[in-house]
Every structure is written in C-alpha cells, then in structure tokens.
C-alpha cells in the first residue's frame, strides 16, 4: 500500500499556497506562488482564473515527487463571480469579493427587488459583496471575451477543482456568501435563483468539505503533473478552513485571522447563531446545523504592505524600526480603512488616516501606529460581534512577528494564543476536515504560544482605543466631503 501524501492548496487573495502532508499529518513540503490582482479606481477588483491555474501548475512543479501525491483538497477566497465556458475554462476575469463597482444607491435599488424575507432565506442581511448582486448586474460584472458562460461559481478553489475533475461542486461555507443558498436547507433557493436569472443547472452542486468532487482527469494530469485518477476533495472557503485550523469549530472558542484582510469568528449551533444577525453568518463546511459567525474587516496585513511600498522600506526594516519606537511610543494613530470598511460597519467611502503625527516621527512611529490600528480594528470587531472573551487564538501571516503579536495583545487587553506555524492554519483546517476520508492519522499538535498584554500599557491603550473610535466616526462623517 502506498504512503499517503495529501496536498492542500489554498487559493488566497494574493497568493496560492500549497502544503504537502504525510500520513500522520506531518508537513513534508510547502510552496507559494503570487497571484496578481487588477484594480481600477479603488472600485474594480479582478483576477484572472488562468493565473490561478498557472500558479497551481507552478506550485505542483516545485514540490518533491509530485507524481506520488495521493489526493488533493482545497481552500480559497469566496464571493467571487466566475463565469465558466463549456470547456471548463473561464469566460473572463473573476470579479472579487472586494469589487465595489456598484455604488450604494445601486445596491439600494437592487435590494428593493429582493423578497422581504431575503435575510431569513440567505441567513444574512444583504451585503454589497453578495454575489447575487453581481449576477443581477452581470452585464457590468462578467465580460464574455472567452464566450458565453454555461456555469457560474463563486469560490476560487471551485474553479480549480472543476478544471481538475470536470465536476462542479461548492462547499456550504462558500455557497452562503453568494446570497443564493437557502441557509436552513443548505440548498439553492429557487426564488433567489430566479431573481439572479440563473438556473440550478448553471450552479455547482453543494456538498460538504470532506466530499470527493471527482478525480484528476488525464488532461489535467498532463498539464499539472498531478497523478491522473487521484481523488479531489471539495475543501472549504477560506473562512471555514481557518475556523477549523484554529480549532474553533467547536462552540465557545473565538479566533482572529490576520492576512491581507482579516476577521474575527466563532462557531455556534444554528439555533444559537439565530441568523440573520448584525454580523455575517456562514454555514459550517462539514456539519449541518452549525454556523460560523464572522466579522470580516477589509484591511489587515495590507496596511503594512502599503506602508512598506510607500516609504519604500522592506518589511524587515519597518518592523525593526517599529520595535525601536515601541520602547517609548509616541502619539501617532492610524485608521486602517485603505479601501473602505466592511465590519463592524459597512462604509465603502471611509478612508484611512494618520493622526497625532509630530515632526520627529519616522518610519518606526508610522509602522507602530499601523500595527496598533490593525489591532484596534480587531478589538472593534470583537466587541461589536460579542464574541467569547476568552484567550483569542490568532492565525495568519500578518501576525507572525513577535511585535505584531504583542501589540495585538496590548491593544485588545487579553491574552492571545498563536499556534505553531499559524500561517498554515487554513491548510491544516482542510487537513482536519478530510483526514479520515483521505487516510491521514492526525497526531496531537504542538501547544500554542501565549502572549500576555503588558499591564503597564493598559491605561494607554484604553485612552487610545477611545480616540480610535472617535476618529473612525469623524472619518466616516468626513468621507463624503473629500471627493
């Protein structure tokens, strides 16, 4: 019997990451490939699914002995609009969740066409990122340079599993974000499909994350170097994968994900989640009657990336300068709304700002303010969502540096737990979902490191958080006067 070698691929918003696991869940290899985004005027945000495919091919080629991989599973970004040709290739760019080419007035007009009980059916109040709105205005969102779409899908991973297997399948977590799934039944809602002018036959089948989508076809094997015939597991949208990776799939544990964007989340039984809520509710990727309540914010690690590219400095230089300034921090305060905000308030017009700057402030003061601003965004979302006030598990690449972790603990005023290899938590979440089906015997993971808030900083951060909230309100009032 051959050794299990399970490949987990995460198709993220800025990179495709692949992690190869062995039969006991040990990491054998990993690789990453960048994914470019086309952005115009801060409103149009698109990616080319052909770039996802090229990144998958490159990632597999970088792995040792790709021909010995025994199965593959996926996670990826959600709320995309992806039109697919009869041959399984995209008809044009994928419109991303962050796309805002519909303005607030247009969203309000579209909302009038939805049934009054839309929030109950969809499990969420209407969100400008719901893919149903993009489908209702597909003439603006779905270029057809490659032909007419015969299938629509919404997860970046689902475009790749379709191309690998010829089968169209989606997980419940990703399907939730479309605004087309009936939350109670976990099935496409006929009335909402009619409003979006799509038929159920034009959408992928909804199946649990641990279901097999299909098997790698010979044609796909020829292009990717994956073995033909190996099973492809459905996997989950990134929020579901991260929830399971943080071991927050059981009720009572909250966690925070910090990548390019960020969110705070926890799992509840459906009756306790009681959708629709003021924050987002997602169907659990594996288990029926469980929900992930999640409060997603638009800017996390992207803020420090922006600062590094603007100065310009390397990330290492910025963090070193911030470490030096942390010994005696100044007054600089940062609002992290570089592309508007989604939660704990929805405002596409609000923008980022530095306040409290002095003439002596340099790169370190700015970087420290950015780290604190991201941490205050986490705190704002935690408090508004009413998530459990226990130790907060923190995962993702934007929380990898000790200073980032310490500033976060200080700013939210509670202990944080950072799992070993926290940047691979989405992959490990999918691993947990499919392990039994894929023949992987998971060993106990290493305990997370715990970072305590510095008590001498508590009063400072209470004052500064109050200033952050006041400045955020003012920024929202000011937004309409800046254009």
N, C-alpha and C positions, 0 to 999 in steps of 0.2 A: 504494500500500500504506500503510495507516495506521500511525502510530507506536506502538510497544509501550509500554503503560502497565500495569505489573503491580502489583496491590495485594496486600500481605502483611498478614494480620490475625492478631494474637496475642491469644488469649482467656485472659488470665492470671488469677491468683487474686484480684487486687484491681482490675484494670483491663483493658479491651480497648484495644489499641494497634494503629493502622493506619498502615502506611508505604507510600507510593506511589513506585514506582521507574520510571525511564525505560529506554529501550532499551539503554543502556550500563551499567545498574546504578546510575545516579546517583539520589539521593534527591530527589524532586520535592515531596513534601509529607508531613506526618505529623499525626496527631491521636490523642487518647486520651479514653476515656470510663470513669468509675468503675463498678465492679461491686460491689454490696453483698453482704455475707455475713451470714447469720443464724446466730448462735452462742448456744448454751444450755449453761450449766454447764460450759463448757470441754470438752464432750464431743461435742455435736451441732453439726455444721458443714454448712450447706446454702447453695446459691444457686439462684435461680430462672432456668432457661434462657430464660424470656421476657425477663429482664433482659439476657442475652447478645444476644438478637435486637434488643432496643431499642438497646443500645449499638452494635451493628453499623449499624443504620439511622442513628443519630446521627453515627457516625464517617464513614460514606459521605457524608452530607449536608454535613459540614464540609470535605470535600475539594474542590479546584477541578476543575470539569468532570468529575463522576463518570460522566457518560454516555460519556466517551471511554476509560474503563478497558477494557483488552482481555483481562484474565484476573485471577483471584484465587486465592490459596493461603493456607493457614492453619497456625498452630501453636497450642498451647493446653495447659491443665492436663490431667493424666492421673489415673487411678484414681478417677474419679467413677463413680457409678452413676446412669444416666439412663434412665428409662423413657419410651418414645415411644408416642403414640397412633397409630391408623391414618392420621390426617390429617397426621402428621409433627410434631405439637406435643407438648410434654411432658405426662406424666400428673401430675406433681407436682414437688417440688423435686429438684435434683440433689444427691445425697449426696457430699460432697467427700472427697478422699484423706485429709484431716486429721480426718475424723469418727472418734470413738472411743466410740460408744455401746455397743459390745461390750467388756466388761471382759476382763482377762487370763484369768480362769477360763473364760469363754465361748469365747474364742478357742482355748484349750487343748482344750475339749470338741469343738469343730468340727474341730480338727486331727486328732482320732482317727478321723474319718470319711473323711479323705483317704487315698489309697493311700500305701504306704510309700515309693514312688519318686516322690512328688509333686515334690520338689526337682529331680530329674533331668528330669521332664517339663516343668515350668514354667520351668526354668532358674534358679530361686531358691528358697531356703528360705522357708517360709511367713512372710509378713509380715502383721501385723494390718491393714494397709491394702489387702491384696489384695482385689480386687473380688469374687472368688469367695465370700468370707465374707459379704459384703453380700447377694449373691444367695441364698445358703443360708439367710439370715435376712431375706428380703425383706419379710416381714410387719412388721418393725420399721424397715426402711430405705426402703421405697418406698410412700409414700402414694399412693392412687389416686383422688384427688378429681376428676381430669380424665378418668377412665375406666380401662380395662384396658390395660396395656402390651402391644403386639404386637412390640416391638423393644426390645432393651437395647443401650446403647452406653456407652463409658467415657471418651471424650475430649470436653472442652468444644467443641473445634473440630468434632468429628464430628456433634454435634447441629446445628451451623450449616450444615455442608456438606449434611447431609440435608435441611434446610429449604430450602436454596437450590436443590437439584437433584432432590429426591425419591429420591436414591440413598443407601444406607447403606454406607459404606466406612470403614475404620480403617487406620492405619499399623502396621507391626510393633512400633515402639517403644512406642506406647500399648497395643497388644494384649498385650505382655509383662506389663504391670503388672496385668492382670486376673487373672492366675493361671489362665487358661483356655486359653492358647495353648501348643501343644507347641513348645518352643524349638528343637528340632532341625529340625522340618519347617516352622516358621513357619505352622502351620495350627491351627485349633481342635481340641483334643483331645477325642474323643468321650466318654471315661470321665469327664473332668473336667466336661464339659457335663452329663452325666447326674447327677453329684453336685450340681451347681448348679440342676438342674431346668430347664434351658433346651435348646432345640433349635438347631442351627446356623442354621436359617432365621430364628431370632429375634435373630441377631447380625449385625453388619456384615461385609462381605467384607474380608479382609486384603489390602492392596495397597501397593506401595512409595510413598514420599512424592511421587515425581515422576509418579505415575499421575493421569490425569484421572478424578475422581469422576463428573462429569456436567457439565451446562451449566445456567446460571441459567434457571429457568423464568419464564414470563411473570408468573405470580402473585407470585413472589419479586421480580422486577424492579419490579413495581408498588409493592411495599412498601419496597424498599431504594433505588431509583433506580439500581441497577446495570443495565447493559445486558442485556437478555434474550439468551440464547444464548451468552454468553461462557463459556469453559471454567473449571471449578473444579478446582484441583489439590489432591490429598489433603493434602500437607504432613505435618507431624510433631508428635508430642507435644513439649512444651517442652524436655525434656532432650535429645532428638535434635536439635532445632533449635539449641539453644545450643551443642551439641558441634560442629556444622558451622559455626556462626557464629564460634566461637573458633578455627576451622581445626584442631581437634583430632580430626577424623575419620580422620586417618592415624595409625597406631600410633606411640607414643613421645612424644606430647605430652600433658601434663596441663593442665587448666584448672580454674578455680573460677567458679561463678556465685553472685552475691550479689544477691538481690532481696528480696521479703518473707521467703522461705525461702532456703535455699542448698544447694549441693552441690559436691563435687569429683569429677572424672571424667577418664577417658582411654579411647581406643579400642584394642581388641586383636582379632586374628583369633580366631575361635571356639575353635580348639584351644589358644590361649594363655590365653584367658579361662577356659576349663575350668569352665563353670558346673556345679553351683551353687557359689558362693563365699560367704565370710562377709559380703561386701557385695553390693549389688544389681548385676545384670547385665541389660542391655537389648539387644534386637535392634537393629542399625543400621537407620535408617529407609529406606535406599535399597538397600544392598548386602547380599546374603545372605552368610552365613559370616563376618560381622564383628559384634562386640559392643561395647557401651559399658559399661565397669564404672564404677559411680557410687556415691558415698557421700552420701546426702542428709540434711541436718540441718534441723530444723523452724523455727529462729528465726535470721534474719539481720537484714535491714533493719527487720523488725517490732519488734525490740527498741528501736531508736532512735525509731521512731514511737510506741511505747508510752511511752517516757520523755518525749517532747515533749508528748504529750497529758496526761500525769500532772502535769507541773510547774505550769502549762502554759507552753510556750515554742514558738516557731516552730523549724523545723529549722535555719534560718539562724542564729538566736540560739544554739541549742545547739552547733552546730559552731564558731561564733566563740568561745564560752566554752571549748570543749574545746581549741581552738587556743591560747588563752592559757594554759591549765593545762598544755599539753604542753611548755611551756618548762621547767617544773620539776614533773614529775608526782609525785603522792602515792602512797598505798598502796591506794586503793580498787580492789577486784577484783570482777568481775561474772561470774556464771554465767548463760548465756543460755537457760535452759530454761523459758521462759514457758508453754509448752504441752506439757511433756514433751520427750522426745528420741527420734529415730529412728535416728540413726547418729552416731558409731561404736558406740553401744549403743542398744538398744531399751528404753525405760523411759517408760511413759505417766504414771507417778506423780512422777517427779523434777520439781522446780520451780526457778525462777530465784532468785538471791540476790545481794545486795551484801555483801561482806566488807571488812574493813580500813578502814571509814569513820572519819573524825575529825570533830570539831565544826566544823572550818573548811572542810570540803568543801561545795562548792556545785554548781550545775548543770554547770559545766565539768568538775569532777572525775568526776561521775556519767557524763556523756556520754563522756569519755575512757575510763572503765572499760568502758562498753558497747562502744565501738569495739574495745577490746583483747579483750574477752570473745568477740566475734564472730570476731576474728582467731584466737584460741586454738582456737575450735571448728573453724575451717578447718584449723589445724595438726593437731589431734587426728585429724580425718578423713583428712588426707593421710598421716599416719604409720601409722594403723591399716590403711588401704587399701593401703599400699605402692606408691603411685603414683610415676611417674618424678620424680627430684629435680632437674629442670631448671628453668629460668625458668618461673614459673607465670603463664599468661595468666589475667587476671581480667576478667570482664564483669558487667554488670548495674547497675541503678540504685543499689544500696546501696554501690557502690564508685566513685561519681562525684566525690567531694570529695577534693582532694589530701591532706588529713589522714587520711581513711579509707584511702587507698592507702598512705601512709607507715607508718601504724600496722600495717597488714597485713604489709607487707614486713618491718618490725622484728620483729613477733611470730612470723612463720614462719621468719625468718632466711634468706631467699633473695630474689633479685630477682623482681619481678613486672612483667609486661608488660600495659599497659592499652591496648587498641585504640582508635583514634579512633571516637567515637560508640558506646562499648561498651554503652550502654543499648539499642541497636537490634540487638544481635547475634542474637537469636532470629529477627528478621525477615530479617537478612542470611544466616542459616543456611538458611532456607527458600528464599531467593533463590538461593543456590548450588545447592540441590537441584533446582530446577525451571527454572533459567535456560535450559539448552539446549532443553528442551521448549517453553518459553514464548517463545523467540526473543530472549532477552536476551544481549547480548555483554558479559561482565563485564570491566571494566578492573582493572588492578592496584590493590589497596587501599593506603592510606597506612600507613607503618610504625607499630607501636605505640610508645607512650612507655614507657620502662623506669624503674622506681623501685627504687633500691638500699636495702637495710637500713642504718640508721645504726650503724656499728661501736661507737660509744660506748654504745649501748643494748643490745648483745648480752648482756652478763652479766646485766643487769637482767631481760631477758625470759626468759632461761634459768631464773632463780630463780622468776619469777612464773608461768611455764608449769608448773613442778613444783608450785607452790601451787595452780594451777588444777586440775590433775589430782587432787591430794589432796582439794581442796574438792568436786570433782564426785563422787568416791567417797563422801565423807561425806554429800553432799546426797541421794544415792541410798539410803544407809542410813537417813537421817532421814525420807525421804518417807512411809513407812508410819506414822510416829508423829505426823504433822501433821494428819491428818483428824479 
